């Protein structure tokens, strides 16, 4: 007899190309069966879910859930299980010199599962801009830190800010070679925080970096309007972006406050340059606009991205980007029963993008209704609200 039966939900699991009305049976914290019309009398407990959506546990592959470690971060469970997200990946808050401190603060000490990208800068984001000279990097220490924490460090992070473009020797090449040696993806942040100029030199620098990225590397904030972004104010898209996507570089929307534009998103989506992974880049300064992973997903649904593709971007695609597709992102029998239950609510909603100061109306809002962690049901809540944008 099954422990728990999730009954009559719309199950969306892109890892198995599943989208339909199915039941999910759980025993001993693992998914045992995924099929239609499992009799209720075969389970100790049944959760009726007609009208709801069941997905693999959602993954936020780029956020900053490290409150008190860096400025502007949030508590892991605020980004995670409280919002219907079961795995959060910190996007480079720590470097090799302070990663152990961050690990001891939160890993296995909170309710949400966590992984980490290690910043190329030795001190991480403690004092940005974090790389202003080659002395801000210690590759030997970085490699040792990765090897000692292989189970939870899933990639490297490099922010392409203006000071980095002037550092010699070539930090980008050093980062790429190190990532290659460690067999990890390199996530690059694009977009600086000043005004863009005609023929901006940071645009030239970013384009040169994007040309060098490898399959599995990640471009974060690819929907920015800032200098160093891949879309100009007139709507021109630099060709390096599509070329990178075509060779397997992953596109990450990385919402946040300062490097996401709904207007740029519309331009890119019209050219079929969709995010491979949808992430929040959640921080305390961005939370009034980002709100949650589900609100971020809702923005893309209202921009015309199919629900199935949106779910893929926060389940199997995100798991692959983090190298955890053997454990996360699927409802295959035998997997841990880490599950998110959603509802796609119809109504009149307003969405914001932060510093770009764009607003869009929408008819759909994905709301979290419940999660299961290793088969145990737990509550979660909506973070949608109308922020004070003054």
C-alpha positions in Angstrom: 0.0 0.0 0.0 1.2 3.5 -0.9 1.8 6.1 1.8 0.4 9.0 -0.1 -1.5 9.3 -3.4 -1.7 12.6 -5.2 -4.9 12.3 -7.1 -6.3 13.8 -10.4 -3.8 16.7 -10.8 -2.4 18.0 -14.1 1.1 16.5 -13.9 3.8 18.4 -15.8 7.2 16.7 -15.9 9.2 17.8 -19.0 12.0 15.4 -18.0 9.6 12.6 -19.1 7.6 14.6 -21.6 4.6 14.2 -19.4 1.7 16.7 -19.4 -1.7 15.3 -18.5 -4.0 14.2 -15.8 -2.2 11.6 -13.7 -1.8 10.3 -10.2 1.4 10.1 -8.2 1.9 7.4 -5.6 4.6 7.8 -2.9 6.1 5.2 -0.6 8.9 5.7 1.9 9.6 9.2 0.7 10.1 8.1 -2.9 7.9 8.2 -6.1 6.7 4.7 -6.7 4.2 5.1 -9.5 3.1 7.8 -12.0 0.0 6.8 -13.9 -3.6 7.6 -14.5 -6.5 6.4 -12.2 -4.7 4.7 -9.3 -7.5 3.5 -6.9 -7.7 5.4 -3.7 -8.0 2.2 -1.7 -4.3 1.5 -2.5 -3.0 4.4 -0.4 -3.1 5.2 3.3 -3.7 8.9 2.5 -5.1 10.6 -0.6 -4.7 14.3 -1.5 -7.3 15.3 -4.1 -5.7 17.8 -6.5 -8.2 18.3 -9.3 -7.5 21.7 -10.9 -4.0 21.8 -9.5 -0.6 21.3 -11.1 2.0 18.8 -9.9 5.6 19.3 -10.9 9.0 18.1 -9.8 10.3 20.2 -6.9 11.1 23.6 -8.2 14.7 24.8 -8.5 15.9 28.4 -8.3 19.3 28.0 -10.0 20.5 31.6 -9.3 19.6 33.5 -6.2 21.3 34.9 -3.1 19.8 33.1 -0.1 22.5 33.9 2.3 21.1 36.5 4.7 23.8 38.0 7.0 26.7 36.6 4.9 26.5 39.4 2.3 24.5 42.7 2.1 21.1 42.5 0.4 20.7 38.7 0.7 17.6 36.8 1.9 17.0 33.9 4.2 17.2 30.6 2.3 13.8 29.4 3.2 12.2 32.7 2.1 13.6 32.0 -1.4 13.0 28.3 -0.9 10.3 26.1 0.8 8.2 29.0 2.0 7.7 30.0 -1.6 7.2 26.5 -3.1 10.9 26.0 -4.1 12.8 23.0 -2.9 16.3 23.6 -4.1 18.1 27.0 -4.2 21.5 27.6 -5.7 23.5 30.5 -4.4 25.0 32.5 -7.3 28.5 33.2 -6.2 28.1 35.0 -2.9 31.2 33.3 -1.5 34.7 32.9 -2.8 37.4 30.4 -1.8 38.4 32.3 1.3 35.0 32.4 2.9 33.0 29.5 1.4 33.4 27.3 4.5 31.9 30.1 6.6 28.9 30.3 4.3 28.6 26.5 4.2 28.6 26.3 8.0 26.0 29.1 8.3 23.3 27.5 6.2 24.0 24.1 4.5 21.9 21.4 6.2 20.8 24.0 8.8 17.8 25.2 6.9 14.7 23.5 5.5 15.5 24.1 1.9 18.1 22.1 0.0 21.1 24.2 -1.2 23.9 24.1 -3.7 26.4 26.8 -4.5 28.4 28.5 -7.3 31.8 29.6 -6.1 32.9 33.1 -7.0 36.2 33.4 -8.9 37.0 36.4 -6.6 38.6 35.0 -3.5 36.4 37.1 -1.1 33.2 36.6 -3.1 30.7 39.4 -3.0 31.8 40.8 0.4 33.3 43.9 -1.2 32.1 44.6 -4.8 33.4 45.2 -7.3 35.1 42.0 -6.3 37.8 41.8 -8.9 39.8 45.0 -9.5 43.3 43.4 -9.8 44.7 39.9 -10.4 45.5 39.7 -6.7 41.8 39.4 -6.0 42.0 35.9 -7.3 43.6 32.8 -5.8 43.2 29.9 -8.3 45.1 27.4 -6.2 42.8 28.0 -3.2 39.7 28.0 -5.4 40.6 24.6 -6.8 41.2 23.2 -3.3 37.9 24.6 -2.1 36.0 23.0 -5.0 37.6 19.6 -4.5 36.8 19.7 -0.8 33.2 20.5 -1.5 32.4 18.7 -4.7 29.0 17.5 -3.5 27.6 21.1 -3.1 29.7 23.4 -5.3 28.1 23.0 -8.8 29.8 25.8 -10.8 31.9 29.0 -10.9 30.7 32.6 -11.0 32.3 35.6 -12.7 30.7 39.1 -13.0 31.7 41.0 -16.1 31.8 44.4 -14.5 33.8 47.3 -15.9 36.8 46.9 -13.5 37.2 43.3 -14.6 37.6 44.3 -18.3 40.8 46.2 -17.4 42.5 43.5 -15.4 45.5 41.7 -16.8 46.2 38.9 -17.3 43.0 37.8 -18.9 40.7 36.9 -16.0 38.0 35.4 -18.3 40.5 33.0 -19.9 41.7 32.0 -16.5 38.1 31.4 -15.3 37.3 29.3 -18.4 40.5 27.2 -18.1 39.8 26.6 -14.4 36.2 25.7 -15.0 37.3 23.3 -17.8 39.9 21.7 -15.5 37.3 21.3 -12.7 34.6 20.1 -15.1 32.2 22.8 -13.9 30.1 25.4 -15.7 31.0 29.0 -15.6 28.2 31.4 -15.0 28.9 35.0 -16.2 26.9 38.0 -15.0 26.5 40.6 -17.8 25.3 44.2 -17.3 26.9 47.0 -15.3 25.1 49.6 -13.3 25.9 52.9 -15.0 24.2 54.5 -18.0 24.9 53.0 -21.4 26.8 55.0 -24.0 27.0 54.9 -27.8 29.3 52.2 -28.8 29.8 51.3 -25.2 33.2 49.6 -24.5 31.6 47.3 -22.1 29.3 46.0 -24.9 32.5 45.2 -26.8 34.0 43.4 -23.8 30.9 41.3 -23.1 30.5 40.2 -26.7 34.1 39.1 -26.7 33.5 37.0 -23.6 30.2 35.5 -24.9 32.1 34.3 -28.0 34.3 32.1 -25.8 31.7 30.5 -23.6 31.3 26.7 -23.8 28.4 24.4 -23.9 26.8 24.3 -20.4 28.2 27.7 -19.4 25.5 30.2 -18.3 24.8 33.8 -19.3 23.0 35.5 -16.4 20.9 38.6 -16.9 20.7 38.1 -20.7 17.6 40.2 -20.6 19.3 43.3 -19.2 19.2 46.7 -20.9 22.4 47.9 -19.2 25.8 48.4 -20.7 27.3 45.0 -21.4 23.9 43.6 -22.3 23.2 41.8 -25.5 20.3 44.0 -26.7 20.6 47.6 -27.7 18.0 50.3 -26.9 16.8 50.2 -30.5 16.1 46.4 -30.3 19.2 45.2 -32.0 20.4 41.9 -30.6 24.1 41.2 -30.8 24.6 38.0 -32.9 26.9 36.5 -30.3 23.9 35.7 -28.1 22.1 33.4 -30.6 25.5 31.9 -31.6 26.2 31.1 -28.0 22.7 29.6 -27.5 23.1 27.5 -30.6 26.3 25.9 -29.3 24.7 25.0 -26.0 25.4 28.0 -23.7 22.5 28.4 -21.3 20.4 31.6 -21.1 19.4 32.7 -17.6 16.9 35.5 -17.0 18.3 36.2 -13.5 15.5 38.7 -12.6 16.8 40.7 -9.6 16.3 44.5 -9.3 18.9 45.9 -11.6 19.4 43.8 -14.7 16.0 42.6 -15.9 13.8 44.4 -18.4 10.3 43.3 -19.4 10.8 45.3 -22.6 14.0 43.6 -23.5 12.4 40.2 -22.6 9.6 40.9 -25.1 12.3 41.7 -27.8 14.2 38.5 -27.1 11.1 36.2 -26.8 9.8 37.6 -30.2 13.1 36.2 -31.7 12.6 32.9 -29.9 15.5 33.6 -27.5 13.8 32.2 -24.4 15.4 31.6 -21.1 16.7 28.0 -20.7 16.5 28.6 -16.9 14.2 31.0 -15.1 15.8 32.3 -11.9 15.1 35.1 -9.4 18.6 36.4 -8.5 16.6 37.1 -5.3 18.0 39.6 -2.8 16.5 41.9 -0.2 16.7 44.9 -2.6 15.1 42.9 -5.4 12.4 41.1 -3.5 9.8 43.9 -3.8 9.8 43.3 -7.6 11.0 39.7 -7.9 8.8 38.5 -5.1 9.4 34.8 -5.7 10.3 32.2 -8.3 6.6 31.6 -9.0 5.9 35.3 -9.7 8.9 35.3 -12.0 7.6 32.3 -13.8 4.2 34.0 -14.1 5.8 37.0 -15.9 7.0 34.6 -18.6 3.6 32.9 -18.9 2.0 36.3 -19.4 4.7 37.2 -22.0 3.6 34.2 -24.0 6.0 31.5 -23.0 4.1 28.2 -22.8 3.5 26.8 -19.3 5.3 23.5 -20.2 8.5 25.4 -21.2 8.3 27.6 -18.0 8.1 24.4 -15.9 11.0 22.9 -17.7 13.1 26.0 -17.0 12.7 25.5 -13.3 12.9 21.7 -13.1 14.8 19.5 -15.6 16.7 22.4 -17.3 17.7 23.9 -14.0 18.8 20.5 -12.7 20.9 19.9 -15.8 22.5 23.4 -15.4 23.5 22.5 -11.9 24.7 19.0 -12.7 22.1 17.4 -10.4 19.8 15.9 -13.0 20.3 12.5 -11.4 18.6 13.7 -8.2 16.4 16.6 -9.1 14.0 17.8 -11.8 12.0 14.7 -12.4 9.1 12.6 -11.1 10.5 9.4 -12.4 9.7 6.4 -10.1 12.5 5.8 -7.6 13.3 9.5 -7.3 12.9 11.3 -4.0 9.4 12.6 -3.7 10.3 16.3 -3.8 7.3 17.9 -5.4 5.7 21.2 -5.9 1.9 21.7 -6.2 0.7 24.8 -8.0 -2.4 26.5 -9.2 -2.5 28.7 -12.3 -5.0 31.4 -11.2 -6.8 33.6 -13.7 -7.4 37.3 -12.8 -6.0 40.7 -13.3 -2.4 41.0 -12.1 0.3 43.6 -12.3 4.0 42.7 -12.8 7.1 44.9 -12.3 10.7 44.5 -13.4 12.6 46.8 -11.0 15.1 49.5 -12.0 14.1 49.3 -15.6 10.7 50.7 -14.4 8.5 48.7 -16.8 5.1 47.4 -15.7 2.9 44.8 -17.5 -0.6 43.6 -16.8 -1.3 39.9 -16.9 -4.1 37.4 -16.7 -2.3 34.5 -15.0 -0.5 34.0 -11.7 1.1 30.8 -10.6 0.5 30.3 -6.9 2.1 27.7 -4.7 -0.4 25.4 -2.8 1.8 22.8 -1.2 5.2 21.1 -1.3 6.2 17.6 -0.5 9.7 17.0 0.8 10.7 13.4 0.6 7.0 12.6 0.5 6.0 14.7 3.5 3.4 17.4 2.8 4.3 21.0 3.9 2.6 24.3 3.5 3.9 27.2 1.4 2.6 30.7 0.6 2.2 33.3 -2.1 4.6 36.2 -2.3 2.7 38.1 -4.9 2.0 41.7 -4.0 1.8 45.2 -5.5 5.1 46.9 -4.4 5.6 50.6 -3.7 7.6 51.5 -6.8 8.2 55.1 -5.9 
